[in-house]
Amino acid sequence: MEGGFHTDLIAALVALGGIAGLASLAIYAIRRAKAARRRQIEGVGAAVPVARSKRPALRPEDVEVGAAVAELPASDESLSTTPTPAPLPAGRPSPASDSPTAPRPLAREAVPSGAIPESAAPAAPPSSKVPGAVLVEKPRGPERPMPARKRDVAALVPGLEPTRSGWVKRLGQLFAGKKELDPTLLDEIEKVLLTADIGVRTSQKLLDELRESLDKKSIKDPAAVWGYLRRRSAEILTMDAPAVDFASAQPFVLLIIGVNGSGKTTTIGKLASKLQSQGKKVLLAAGDTFRAAATEQLEVWGTKVGAPVVRGKEGGDPSSVVFDSVKRARTEAIDVVIADTAGRLHTKKNLMEELQKVRRVAGKAMEGAPHETWLVIDATSGQNAIAQAQEFTKDMSVTGIVLTKLDGTAKGGVILGIADQLRIPVRYIGVGERVDDLREFDAEDFAAALFGETPVGVVDDVS
């Protein structure tokens, strides 16, 4: 009895020990996985993209042979070593030897199916029904240059009407009915520019340059002064910056920043729609985990334009959302990732630290990301918009400006102050509620739509 009891006791202890060992191993594995995930997000052991060697360009003769092999019938005769003839061009007469027993001559030198160059014929997938059959991609022709953008100044006028009927109209009234300008009128021009929220610094700069650039005779000419203001405004808005190339990286990661209420989410949705219409696959990252309903608002846009949305928990870490988005985009061959972010300026220090962490983590998910960082600014905030821009650009590497709600304010002159003081290119402007009202910015078109051709009483007649 005692022997049996001891044997059962020992067996029970051994079983308990085995269970405890398995539990320890499971806990250890889970902890290791969590630690690896944490190190990956924080930058320890970041994934390094593997450089892919470029496949040699295909020759025309390789393509024809590959296409012929791919079209072999699924039968035992497809294993024959007889050279497969290339298809003859349309309209070309068949050769005299076209008979069931005599093979037709190839248009080019015949190449047996087993001798197709490796550079021209990638291996067929295992599931291929035809043994030895290969599919060859035809080489792409030279990329056609993008057509020159058609200027459409008249289309901008309705969206800029509040600004045009505000300070621009008042500026034009100073010139109305005058054959010559009184030099003291420059003080009145300065007052109008200041009420346009252009800013003291930029307004003074325009007036000083106006006095220096125009001689005593020209400065009395209303048309010369008006023309100078229009031309100089276009020069201030013009930046020596290349156009954004969304095809320069895959995925191309775009980070959107700005204060709450500036129109970040709407801008993201409209931009995603534009890119989708160009044939690009877009993924949206709901990185604003702080504001209530921010994720839901972005998901509405994602559903509307057909773009998937990556979201996290409300109040969670926004950098992890961006990290997961970039990783998913690389796996699914997404072309563009647009990441939303929080914008609470009442905790400015915490916000800037959070945005900087998002940038670092995006770079860990993909080297070089984010490729662009755009600051969205609400034009209706006037001079405060310049202050916001200065705060963000102080801590973040901003590469572009998006100015929204120009159709709802007479303070559109703020764009001159931002461009002059920050020297950051304006990428897009919002002049309405429709998707098409998010317009790619052009300095010449903007100045032409804003100022028109003449100042005297017909300032609204822009052609």
C-alpha positions in Angstrom: 0.0 0.0 0.0 2.7 2.4 1.1 4.7 1.6 -2.1 1.7 2.3 -4.3 1.0 5.5 -2.5 4.6 6.7 -2.9 4.5 5.9 -6.6 1.3 7.8 -7.1 2.7 10.8 -5.2 5.9 10.8 -7.3 3.8 10.6 -10.5 1.6 13.5 -9.4 4.7 15.6 -8.5 6.3 14.9 -11.8 3.0 15.9 -13.7 2.8 19.1 -11.7 6.4 19.9 -12.4 5.8 19.4 -16.1 2.8 21.7 -16.1 4.7 24.3 -14.2 7.6 24.1 -16.7 5.3 24.5 -19.7 3.6 27.5 -18.0 7.0 29.1 -17.4 8.0 28.6 -21.0 4.8 30.1 -22.2 5.2 33.2 -19.9 8.8 33.5 -21.0 7.8 33.4 -24.7 5.1 36.0 -24.2 7.4 38.3 -22.4 10.1 37.9 -25.1 7.5 38.7 -27.8 6.3 41.9 -26.0 9.9 43.0 -25.4 10.7 42.5 -29.1 7.6 44.5 -30.1 8.5 47.3 -27.7 12.1 47.4 -29.0 10.9 47.5 -32.6 8.6 50.5 -32.0 11.1 52.4 -29.9 13.8 51.9 -32.4 15.9 49.0 -31.2 16.1 46.5 -34.0 14.3 48.5 -36.6 13.5 46.7 -39.8 15.9 47.5 -42.6 14.5 47.5 -46.1 16.1 45.0 -48.3 17.5 46.4 -51.5 16.1 44.6 -54.5 18.3 44.1 -57.5 16.8 45.5 -60.7 15.9 42.9 -63.3 17.7 43.5 -66.7 15.5 45.1 -69.3 13.8 42.6 -71.7 14.7 42.6 -75.3 11.8 42.5 -77.9 12.8 39.1 -79.1 12.8 37.7 -75.5 9.2 39.0 -75.0 7.9 37.3 -78.2 9.5 34.0 -77.3 8.2 34.2 -73.7 4.7 35.0 -74.9 4.7 32.1 -77.3 5.7 29.6 -74.6 3.1 31.0 -72.2 0.4 30.3 -74.7 1.3 26.6 -75.2 -1.7 24.2 -75.0 -2.0 22.1 -71.9 -1.2 18.8 -73.5 1.7 16.3 -73.8 2.7 17.9 -77.1 3.7 21.1 -75.1 6.8 19.2 -73.9 8.1 18.9 -77.4 11.5 20.5 -78.1 10.4 21.8 -81.5 10.8 25.5 -81.6 7.6 27.4 -81.1 6.9 29.8 -83.9 6.3 33.5 -83.1 3.0 35.0 -84.2 3.2 36.7 -87.6 2.4 40.3 -88.0 -1.1 41.1 -89.1 -1.5 41.3 -92.9 1.8 39.4 -93.6 1.3 36.5 -96.1 2.0 33.0 -94.7 5.2 31.3 -96.0 4.9 28.5 -98.6 6.0 25.9 -96.1 3.0 26.4 -93.9 1.9 22.7 -93.6 1.1 20.4 -90.7 4.4 18.6 -91.0 6.8 21.5 -91.7 7.3 24.0 -88.9 6.7 27.6 -89.9 9.8 29.8 -89.8 10.0 32.3 -86.9 9.9 36.0 -87.5 13.1 36.1 -85.5 15.7 33.6 -84.7 14.0 30.5 -83.1 14.8 29.9 -79.5 13.8 26.5 -77.9 11.5 26.8 -75.0 14.2 25.4 -72.7 16.7 28.0 -73.7 14.9 31.2 -72.8 17.2 33.6 -71.0 16.7 33.8 -67.3 16.6 37.6 -67.4 13.6 37.4 -69.8 11.7 34.5 -68.2 11.0 34.3 -64.5 10.2 30.8 -63.1 6.6 29.7 -63.4 4.6 29.3 -60.2 4.3 25.7 -58.9 0.6 25.6 -59.7 1.2 26.1 -63.4 -0.8 23.6 -65.5 1.8 23.5 -68.2 5.2 22.0 -67.3 8.0 24.3 -68.2 5.7 27.2 -69.2 6.8 30.7 -68.2 5.1 34.0 -68.2 7.1 37.0 -69.4 6.2 40.6 -68.7 6.5 42.9 -71.6 8.8 45.8 -70.9 7.2 49.1 -70.2 7.8 51.8 -72.8 9.2 55.2 -71.9 7.1 57.0 -69.4 5.1 59.7 -71.0 5.7 63.2 -69.5 2.8 64.6 -67.5 0.8 67.1 -69.5 1.3 70.7 -68.5 -1.2 71.8 -65.9 -3.9 73.9 -67.5 -4.2 77.3 -65.8 -7.7 78.1 -64.6 -7.6 81.4 -62.9 -11.3 82.0 -63.3 -12.1 78.9 -61.2 -10.2 80.3 -58.3 -12.1 83.6 -58.2 -15.3 82.4 -56.5 -13.4 80.7 -53.7 -11.4 83.9 -53.1 -14.4 86.2 -53.3 -14.5 87.0 -49.6 -10.9 88.1 -49.7 -11.3 90.0 -53.0 -14.4 91.8 -51.7 -12.5 92.7 -48.5 -9.1 94.2 -48.3 -8.4 93.9 -52.1 -11.5 95.9 -52.9 -10.6 98.5 -50.4 -7.1 98.7 -51.8 -8.5 99.1 -55.2 -10.8 102.0 -54.0 -7.7 103.9 -53.0 -6.7 104.0 -56.7 -10.2 104.6 -58.1 -10.6 107.8 -60.1 -7.0 108.9 -59.7 -4.7 109.6 -62.6 -1.8 110.2 -60.1 -1.2 108.9 -56.6 -0.4 111.2 -53.8 2.8 109.9 -52.0 0.9 110.2 -48.7 -1.5 107.5 -50.0 1.2 104.9 -49.2 0.2 105.3 -45.6 -3.4 104.3 -46.5 -2.1 101.3 -48.5 -0.2 100.2 -45.4 -3.3 100.4 -43.3 -5.2 98.2 -45.7 -2.4 95.6 -45.9 -2.3 95.4 -42.1 -6.1 94.8 -41.9 -5.6 92.0 -44.4 -3.6 90.1 -41.8 -0.5 90.1 -44.0 1.5 91.1 -41.0 3.4 94.2 -40.0 6.7 92.8 -41.2 5.5 91.7 -44.6 3.4 94.9 -45.1 6.3 97.1 -44.3 8.5 95.1 -46.6 6.1 95.6 -49.5 5.9 99.3 -49.0 9.7 99.8 -48.6 10.3 97.8 -51.8 7.6 99.7 -53.5 9.3 103.0 -52.8 12.7 101.7 -53.8 11.6 99.9 -57.0 9.4 102.6 -58.6 10.8 105.9 -59.7 9.1 109.2 -58.8 7.1 109.1 -62.0 6.0 105.5 -61.7 5.0 105.7 -58.1 2.3 108.2 -59.1 0.9 105.8 -61.7 -2.0 103.7 -60.2 -1.5 100.9 -62.8 2.2 100.7 -62.1 1.7 100.5 -58.3 -1.1 97.9 -58.7 0.9 95.9 -61.1 3.9 95.9 -58.7 1.8 94.7 -55.8 0.4 91.9 -57.8 3.8 90.9 -59.2 5.6 91.1 -55.9 2.9 89.1 -54.2 3.4 86.3 -56.7 7.1 86.4 -56.1 6.7 86.1 -52.3 4.4 83.1 -52.8 6.8 81.4 -55.2 9.2 79.0 -53.6 12.3 77.3 -55.0 11.0 73.9 -54.1 10.4 70.9 -56.3 6.9 69.5 -56.8 5.9 66.6 -54.5 6.6 63.3 -56.2 4.4 60.7 -54.6 6.1 58.0 -56.6 9.5 58.7 -55.2 9.0 56.0 -52.4 6.7 53.1 -51.8 4.9 53.7 -49.6 5.2 57.5 -49.7 4.5 58.6 -46.1 2.8 62.0 -45.6 2.4 63.3 -42.1 -0.4 65.9 -41.5 -0.1 68.2 -38.5 -2.0 71.3 -37.3 -4.3 72.5 -34.5 -7.7 71.0 -33.9 -10.4 72.5 -36.1 -8.0 73.6 -38.8 -9.4 71.1 -41.3 -6.8 68.3 -41.1 -9.2 65.4 -41.4 -11.1 67.0 -44.3 -7.9 67.8 -46.1 -6.7 64.2 -45.7 -10.0 62.9 -47.1 -10.0 65.2 -50.1 -6.3 64.5 -50.8 -6.9 60.8 -50.6 -9.7 61.1 -53.1 -7.5 62.9 -55.5 -4.7 60.4 -55.3 -7.2 57.5 -55.6 -8.5 59.0 -58.8 -5.0 59.0 -60.1 -4.8 55.3 -59.7 -2.8 55.3 -56.4 -3.5 53.0 -53.5 -3.9 55.1 -50.4 -4.0 54.0 -46.7 -5.1 56.4 -43.9 -3.5 56.3 -40.4 -5.8 57.5 -37.6 -3.0 59.0 -35.5 -5.3 61.5 -33.7 -6.1 59.2 -30.8 -6.8 62.1 -28.5 -9.7 64.0 -30.0 -13.1 62.3 -29.6 -14.6 61.0 -32.8 -11.5 61.9 -34.8 -11.0 58.3 -35.8 -14.7 57.9 -36.8 -14.5 61.0 -38.9 -11.5 59.7 -40.7 -13.2 56.3 -41.2 -16.1 58.1 -42.9 -13.7 59.6 -45.4 -12.0 56.3 -45.9 -15.3 54.6 -46.7 -16.2 57.5 -49.0 -13.1 57.4 -51.1 -12.4 53.6 -50.8 -9.2 53.9 -48.7 -8.5 51.5 -45.7 -8.0 53.1 -42.3 -5.6 51.8 -39.6 -6.9 52.8 -36.1 -5.8 52.2 -32.5 -7.5 52.6 -29.1 -8.9 55.9 -28.1 -6.3 57.7 -26.0 -3.7 55.2 -27.1 -0.2 55.7 -28.5 -0.5 57.5 -31.9 3.1 56.5 -32.9 2.2 52.8 -32.7 -0.8 53.5 -35.1 1.6 55.2 -37.6 4.1 52.4 -37.2 1.5 49.7 -37.9 0.2 51.7 -40.9 3.6 52.0 -42.6 4.3 48.3 -42.0 1.0 47.3 -43.4 1.5 49.6 -46.4 4.9 47.9 -47.2 3.3 44.5 -47.0 0.2 45.3 -49.2 2.1 47.4 -51.8 0.3 50.6 -50.8 1.4 53.7 -52.7 0.7 56.5 -50.2 0.2 56.6 -46.4 -1.5 59.7 -45.1 -1.2 60.0 -41.3 -3.5 62.2 -39.2 -2.1 63.5 -35.8 -3.4 65.3 -32.7 -3.5 69.1 -32.6 -4.1 70.3 -29.0 -2.1 73.4 -28.5 -3.2 73.9 -25.0 -0.7 71.3 -24.0 1.9 72.6 -26.5 5.0 70.9 -25.0 3.4 67.5 -24.8 2.0 67.8 -28.3 5.3 68.7 -29.9 7.0 65.8 -28.0 4.3 63.5 -29.3 4.7 64.7 -32.9 8.4 64.3 -32.7 8.0 60.7 -31.5 5.6 60.0 -34.4 8.3 61.2 -36.8 11.0 59.0 -35.2 8.8 55.9 -35.1 7.7 56.4 -38.8 11.4 56.4 -39.6 11.9 53.1 -37.8 9.1 51.5 -39.7 10.6 52.7 -43.0 13.9 54.5 -43.6 13.3 58.1 -44.8 9.7 58.3 -43.5 7.9 60.6 -43.3 8.8 61.9 -46.7 6.7 65.0 -46.3 5.2 66.8 -43.3 2.4 69.3 -44.1 1.0 71.9 -41.7 -2.7 72.6 -42.2 -3.7 76.2 -41.3 -7.1 77.7 -41.0 -7.1 81.0 -43.0 -10.0 82.4 -40.8 -7.7 82.6 -37.8 -5.8 85.5 -39.4 -2.7 86.7 -37.6 -3.0 83.7 -35.2 -2.3 81.5 -38.1 1.2 82.9 -38.4 1.7 82.4 -34.7 0.6 78.7 -35.0 2.9 78.2 -38.0 5.8 79.6 -36.1 5.2 77.3 -33.2 4.9 74.1 -35.3 7.9 74.9 -37.5 10.0 75.6 -34.5 9.8 72.0 -33.4 8.9 70.1 -36.5 10.5 69.8 -39.9 7.6 71.2 -42.0 7.9 70.8 -45.7 4.6 72.2 -46.9 1.6 74.4 -46.0 -2.1 73.6 -46.7 -4.3 76.7 -46.2 -7.9 75.9 -45.7 -11.2 77.8 -45.6 -10.1 80.6 -47.9 -13.7 80.7 -49.2 -15.0 81.8 -45.7 -12.8 84.7 -44.8 -11.6 88.1 -46.0 -8.3 87.4 -44.3 -6.7 85.5 -47.2 -3.8 87.9 -47.1 -2.4 85.8 -44.3 -0.9 83.5 -46.9 1.5 86.3 -47.9 2.7 86.7 -44.3 3.2 82.9 -43.8 5.1 82.5 -47.1 7.2 85.5 -46.5 8.2 84.8 -42.9 8.5 81.0 -43.0 9.6 80.4 -46.6 7.8 77.1 -46.7 6.0 76.2 -50.0 2.2 76.3 -50.0 1.1 72.9 -51.5 -2.7 73.1 -51.5 -5.4 75.7 -50.7 -9.0 75.0 -49.7 -11.5 77.2 -51.5 -14.8 75.3 -50.9 -16.5 72.2 -49.5 -16.2 69.9 -52.6 -13.3 67.5 -53.2 -12.3 69.6 -56.2 -12.1 72.7 -54.1 -8.8 71.4 -52.6 -6.6 72.9 -55.2 -2.9 72.5 -55.9 -1.4 75.9 -55.3 0.1 78.0 -58.0 1.5 81.4 -57.1 0.8 83.1 -60.4 -2.8 81.9 -60.6 -3.4 82.9 -57.0 -2.1 86.4 -57.5 -4.0 86.8 -60.8 -7.3 85.7 -59.2 -6.8 87.8 -56.1 -5.7 91.1 -57.7 -7.1 91.0 -61.2 -5.7 93.2 -64.0 -6.8 96.7 -63.0 -7.5 98.4 -59.7 -10.0 101.1 -60.7 -13.6 100.3 -60.0 -13.3 97.0 -62.1 -11.1 95.1 -59.6 -13.8 92.4 -59.5 -13.6 91.8 -63.3 -11.0 89.1 -63.4 -10.5 87.2 -66.6 
